Amino acid sequence: MQTKEIQGQSLLYLAVEPDNYDPDAEYPVVILLHGYGASMSDLAGLSPSIHSTGYVFIFPNAPIPMQAGLGMTGYAWTPPQDSGTEEDEVNSQEMLEILFDEVQERYNVEGGNILLGGFSQGGMMTYRCGLTRPDLFAGLLILSSRLPTDAAITDNLPEDRNQPIFVAHGTSDMMISVNDARRSREFLENEGYAPEYHEYEMGHEINQAVIDDMVVWLGNVLPPGPEN
């Protein structure tokens, strides 16, 4: 697999292209959003574990720099709780919308042939950007996260509630309680969705059991590309 760092119109991102990549072929695209304080490289290592030949993977860098400890810089999609505004969240969402358009053009991928996912705060952004766009995203992948609590999502849910959603959460997660994940599942089910929900004996992380389950789900929702 080949990794490229690309400065997009709105966001810096990593593009991981599959082995034997053919730019004239049409590949499905998987976009994964990192968590609070991490960076675009944080989830990039998942690519070969998911599939090495069938997808283009996109890993955007969140726009808000922050101190991550020991002189390191991390990034966030929204500021820490109580220090940001709704405008900050809208700005990040607008930047991602620009990225989505750019990726569609760069990789000649049609709506419905893209999957959006994220870990922790990236999962919250996935809910925010993805639930309202079933035309664009074949499914949503939510890892150790929860639904945002504002009305921006509930007021804009589409009539189509058949979008596949995979949710994975640790029963010992100390960052985002498993009860938050359960409440998110309950909300989705009450709104007519049927998420595939999994709990694991783990903390705020992605373990091998999560990867194994999400690879099976992904292959069913968005099959790998032309030579697979």
C-alpha positions as CSV (number, residue, x, y, z in Angstrom):
1,M,0.0,0.0,0.0
2,Q,1.2,3.5,-0.8
3,T,0.6,6.5,1.6
4,K,0.4,10.0,0.3
5,E,0.2,13.2,2.3
6,I,-2.1,15.7,0.5
7,Q,-2.9,19.3,1.4
8,G,-6.5,19.5,0.4
9,Q,-8.6,22.7,-0.1
10,S,-9.8,22.6,3.5
11,L,-7.8,19.9,5.4
12,L,-4.5,18.1,5.3
13,Y,-5.0,14.3,4.9
14,L,-3.3,11.0,4.2
15,A,-4.5,8.9,1.3
16,V,-3.6,5.2,1.5
17,E,-3.9,3.6,-1.9
18,P,-4.1,-0.2,-2.3
19,D,-1.5,-2.6,-3.6
20,N,-1.4,-2.6,-7.4
21,Y,-3.5,0.5,-7.5
22,D,-4.9,1.3,-10.9
23,P,-5.9,5.0,-11.2
24,D,-8.3,4.1,-14.0
25,A,-10.2,1.6,-11.9
26,E,-13.1,2.6,-9.6
27,Y,-12.3,1.8,-5.9
28,P,-14.7,2.2,-2.9
29,V,-13.4,4.8,-0.5
30,V,-13.2,4.5,3.3
31,I,-12.8,7.8,5.2
32,L,-11.8,7.5,8.9
33,L,-11.7,10.4,11.4
34,H,-9.3,10.3,14.3
35,G,-10.1,11.1,17.9
36,Y,-9.4,14.2,20.1
37,G,-5.8,15.0,20.5
38,A,-4.6,12.6,17.8
39,S,-3.7,13.2,14.2
40,M,-4.3,11.9,10.7
41,S,-1.7,9.2,11.1
42,D,-3.4,7.7,14.2
43,L,-5.8,5.3,12.3
44,A,-3.8,4.9,9.1
45,G,-2.2,1.7,10.4
46,L,-5.6,0.0,10.2
47,S,-5.5,0.1,6.4
48,P,-3.7,-3.2,5.8
49,S,-5.6,-4.9,8.6
50,I,-8.9,-4.0,6.9
51,H,-8.0,-4.7,3.2
52,S,-4.7,-4.2,1.3
53,T,-6.1,-4.3,-2.3
54,G,-9.7,-3.3,-2.4
55,Y,-10.1,0.2,-1.0
56,V,-8.7,3.7,-1.0
57,F,-8.4,5.0,2.6
58,I,-8.6,8.6,3.5
59,F,-7.4,9.9,6.9
60,P,-8.0,13.7,7.4
61,N,-6.2,15.8,10.0
62,A,-8.7,17.7,12.2
63,P,-8.3,21.5,12.0
64,I,-7.9,22.6,15.6
65,P,-4.3,22.2,17.0
66,M,-3.8,21.5,20.6
67,Q,-1.1,20.6,23.1
68,A,-1.0,16.9,23.4
69,G,1.7,16.7,26.1
70,L,5.5,16.5,26.1
71,G,5.8,19.2,23.4
72,M,3.6,17.3,21.0
73,T,0.8,18.7,19.0
74,G,-2.5,16.9,18.6
75,Y,-5.6,18.0,16.7
76,A,-9.3,18.2,17.5
77,W,-12.5,18.4,15.5
78,T,-14.1,20.6,18.2
79,P,-12.6,22.3,21.2
80,P,-12.7,20.9,24.7
81,Q,-16.1,20.9,26.3
82,D,-17.4,24.4,27.3
83,S,-14.5,26.1,25.6
84,G,-15.9,26.0,22.0
85,T,-19.0,27.2,20.2
86,E,-21.5,25.7,17.8
87,E,-19.7,27.7,15.1
88,D,-16.5,25.7,15.7
89,E,-18.5,22.5,15.1
90,V,-20.1,23.9,12.0
91,N,-16.7,25.0,10.7
92,S,-15.2,21.5,11.1
93,Q,-18.3,20.0,9.4
94,E,-18.0,22.4,6.5
95,M,-14.3,21.6,6.1
96,L,-15.2,17.9,5.9
97,E,-17.9,18.5,3.4
98,I,-15.3,20.2,1.1
99,L,-13.0,17.2,1.7
100,F,-15.7,14.7,0.7
101,D,-16.3,16.5,-2.6
102,E,-12.5,16.7,-3.2
103,V,-12.1,12.9,-2.6
104,Q,-15.0,12.1,-4.9
105,E,-13.4,14.0,-7.7
106,R,-9.8,12.9,-7.1
107,Y,-10.7,9.2,-6.9
108,N,-13.7,9.2,-9.3
109,V,-15.9,7.7,-6.7
110,E,-19.7,8.0,-6.8
111,G,-22.0,8.7,-3.8
112,G,-23.0,5.5,-2.1
113,N,-19.5,4.0,-2.7
114,I,-18.0,5.7,0.3
115,L,-18.0,4.7,3.9
116,L,-17.4,7.2,6.8
117,G,-16.1,6.2,10.2
118,G,-14.4,7.6,13.2
119,F,-12.9,6.9,16.6
120,S,-14.1,8.8,19.8
121,Q,-14.6,12.5,18.7
122,G,-14.1,11.3,15.1
123,G,-17.1,9.1,15.7
124,M,-19.2,12.0,16.9
125,M,-18.3,13.9,13.7
126,T,-19.2,10.7,11.7
127,Y,-22.7,10.8,13.2
128,R,-22.9,14.5,12.5
129,C,-21.8,14.4,8.9
130,G,-23.0,10.9,8.0
131,L,-26.5,10.4,9.3
132,T,-27.8,13.2,7.1
133,R,-26.1,11.9,4.0
134,P,-27.2,8.3,3.2
135,D,-26.9,9.3,-0.5
136,L,-23.2,9.7,-0.1
137,F,-22.2,7.2,2.6
138,A,-23.0,3.5,2.2
139,G,-22.5,3.1,5.9
140,L,-21.1,4.6,9.1
141,L,-18.5,3.1,11.4
142,I,-18.6,4.3,15.0
143,L,-15.7,3.3,17.3
144,S,-15.7,4.1,21.0
145,S,-18.0,7.1,20.6
146,R,-21.5,8.5,21.1
147,L,-24.0,10.7,19.4
148,P,-23.6,14.5,19.8
149,T,-26.2,15.9,22.1
150,D,-27.4,18.9,20.1
151,A,-30.5,19.0,17.9
152,A,-28.6,19.6,14.7
153,I,-28.8,15.8,13.9
154,T,-32.3,15.0,15.1
155,D,-33.8,18.0,13.2
156,N,-32.2,16.9,9.9
157,L,-32.5,13.1,9.8
158,P,-33.5,11.9,6.3
159,E,-36.6,9.9,5.5
160,D,-34.3,7.0,4.6
161,R,-33.3,5.3,7.8
162,N,-31.8,2.1,6.3
163,Q,-28.2,3.3,6.4
164,P,-26.0,0.5,7.9
165,I,-24.3,1.6,11.1
166,F,-21.6,-0.4,12.9
167,V,-21.0,0.5,16.6
168,A,-18.2,-0.9,18.8
169,H,-17.6,0.1,22.4
170,G,-15.6,-1.1,25.3
171,T,-17.4,-2.0,28.6
172,S,-14.4,-0.5,30.5
173,D,-14.2,2.7,28.5
174,M,-13.2,5.5,31.0
175,M,-13.3,8.3,28.3
176,I,-16.8,7.7,26.9
177,S,-19.0,5.5,29.0
178,V,-20.5,2.4,27.5
179,N,-23.9,3.8,28.8
180,D,-23.5,6.7,26.4
181,A,-23.0,4.2,23.6
182,R,-26.1,2.3,24.7
183,R,-28.1,5.5,24.8
184,S,-26.9,6.3,21.3
185,R,-28.1,2.9,20.1
186,E,-31.4,3.4,21.8
187,F,-31.8,6.7,20.0
188,L,-31.0,5.2,16.6
189,E,-33.4,2.4,17.1
190,N,-36.2,4.7,18.2
191,E,-35.6,6.7,15.0
192,G,-35.9,3.7,12.8
193,Y,-32.3,2.6,12.4
194,A,-31.0,-0.9,12.9
195,P,-27.3,-0.5,14.0
196,E,-25.1,-3.5,14.4
197,Y,-24.0,-2.9,18.0
198,H,-21.1,-4.7,19.7
199,E,-19.6,-4.4,23.2
200,Y,-16.1,-5.7,24.0
201,E,-14.0,-6.2,27.2
202,M,-11.7,-3.3,26.5
203,G,-11.2,0.4,27.3
204,H,-11.1,3.4,25.0
205,E,-9.3,1.5,22.1
206,I,-9.6,-0.6,19.0
207,N,-8.6,-4.2,19.6
208,Q,-8.3,-7.1,17.2
209,A,-11.8,-8.4,18.0
210,V,-13.2,-5.0,16.9
211,I,-11.1,-5.1,13.7
212,D,-12.3,-8.7,12.9
213,D,-15.9,-7.8,13.3
214,M,-15.8,-4.5,11.4
215,V,-14.0,-6.1,8.5
216,V,-16.8,-8.6,8.1
217,W,-19.4,-5.9,8.3
218,L,-17.5,-3.6,5.9
219,G,-17.2,-6.4,3.3
220,N,-21.0,-6.9,3.4
221,V,-21.9,-3.2,3.3
222,L,-19.2,-1.9,0.9
223,P,-17.5,-4.8,-1.0
224,P,-13.8,-4.3,-1.9
225,G,-12.8,-3.0,-5.3
226,P,-12.3,-4.2,-8.8
227,E,-10.0,-7.2,-8.5
228,N,-11.4,-8.7,-5.3
